């Protein structure tokens, strides 16, 4: 594996290839979006950005609390959705094995001597859908009490693989960040590159993402569950690429077949959050299906395929309690988008 990198390696890039349009051109009422902006200023004191993209165009963009176009956001668990996409790219290139492959084979050099006998039945598919059955604790708001023990350990991979496997829990969803990190390790094992280096080559550079960082684990793997830092516009570009079947400016970066699985409900999730695909939340809002990359504090990339819309929210991630901006979509934005006439789409 190549040496991992977490530092910024190039100057800040203030430009963005995303074409822009006025809300009126998209058939939306600017006064409604301005109202959302005012509500954010008054009721969401930790918010950092709000971007709305429709039909491939950036139609609304606001920053708060001293943050701007070049500011990096700590994506927290929204990192998981990027890890999933990188797995899809690696799988399409023959660098990852079949999704039914056993964890024993994928992580052979990390498997502890006294591994649980059911570990051989845990597959990549289980980890992608968080249905591995590894013994874990998850709170009502996705809190993970054991994550601190995991982070304090110097051997993250062996720690995750040494967890007991509960047979009756296999195939059932449980939010579990160790599953996500193991996916990043699988990328390293299969490609010889940490996930950040792999992303730069196969995803970030083609998308024009040059101002970024991704923290490594103590073993040198990119963190698979958290640790990615991007600007809001670059989060939006990623969302647009996924919304457009993995294509960007005429080039396929992410296999469309993978996205069809990743962004679709694979397993029943949690009330209030949605069902789960491959490291993406999925569900219905205002009668419209969505896929969501979601991170603690309000780091969100919403995809609304039926509305040809991407919404990005970012906020301070270093909070214990926070207010979900989903209400703003439900109350002020989605119904307007559903009632607007069709808009011609620029070439992606």
Secondary structure as UniProt FT lines:
FT   HELIX           23..26
FT   HELIX           30..43
FT   TURN            45..46
FT   STRAND          47..54
FT   TURN            55..56
FT   STRAND          57..63
FT   TURN            65..66
FT   TURN            69..70
FT   STRAND          73..74
FT   HELIX           76..78
FT   HELIX           79..92
FT   TURN            93..94
FT   TURN            99..100
FT   HELIX           103..106
FT   TURN            107..110
FT   TURN            113..114
FT   HELIX           117..121
FT   HELIX           124..128
FT   TURN            129..130
FT   TURN            140..141
FT   TURN            145..146
FT   HELIX           147..152
FT   HELIX           156..161
FT   HELIX           167..169
FT   TURN            170..171
FT   HELIX           177..191
FT   HELIX           195..199
FT   HELIX           200..204
FT   HELIX           205..207
FT   STRAND          213..214
FT   TURN            218..219
FT   STRAND          228..230
FT   HELIX           232..243
FT   TURN            244..246
FT   STRAND          247..248
FT   TURN            249..250
FT   STRAND          251..252
FT   HELIX           256..262
FT   STRAND          267..270
FT   TURN            271..273
FT   STRAND          274..276
FT   STRAND          281..285
FT   TURN            286..287
FT   STRAND          288..295
FT   TURN            296..298
FT   STRAND          299..304
FT   HELIX           305..307
FT   STRAND          309..315
FT   HELIX           326..328
FT   HELIX           329..333
FT   HELIX           334..339
//
